[in-house]
Amino acid sequence: MKYSRWLKAQYPHLANEHDVIVQNYIKQAKDDTKKVRLIISLLFFVFVGLLGYAIGYLLGRYSDFDANARFAVILLNAAILIFLLNKVEQRLIKRRLVKLLAS
């Protein structure tokens, strides 16, 4: 995501600032949320693995899907959860940017 574009849209006074200043805000927000994002990522990947296993097991046991169809469903599940992970991380960074600019 282009955080600089988002920042300039949310805070018009930053449009007149030099790009280095805006990038420093973004870098600081990413650094401040690094540990939280890492923990959330690890939890998401564990959840993706467990949910993928459960889906594969249940589809294999209670449906007529072949192995390729089960694999495709598991990949679709992982793609959706990774998309959600990216949205959560973006929201964390945006919240931190708002706090940085408020102070």
Stockholm file with secondary structure:
# STOCKHOLM 1.0

chainA/1-103         MKYSRWLKAQYPHLANEHDVIVQNYIKQAKDDTKKVRLIISLLFFVFVGLLGYAIGYLLGRYSDFDANARFAVILLNAAILIFLLNKVEQRLIKRRLVKLLAS
#=GR chainA/1-103 SS CCHHHHHHHHCGGGGGSCHHHHHHHHHHHHHHTHHHHHHHHHHHHHHHHHHHHHHHHHHHHHSCCCHHHHHHHHHHHHHHHHHHHHHHHHHHHHHHHHHHHHC
#=GC SS_cons         CCHHHHHHHHCGGGGGSCHHHHHHHHHHHHHHTHHHHHHHHHHHHHHHHHHHHHHHHHHHHHSCCCHHHHHHHHHHHHHHHHHHHHHHHHHHHHHHHHHHHHC
//
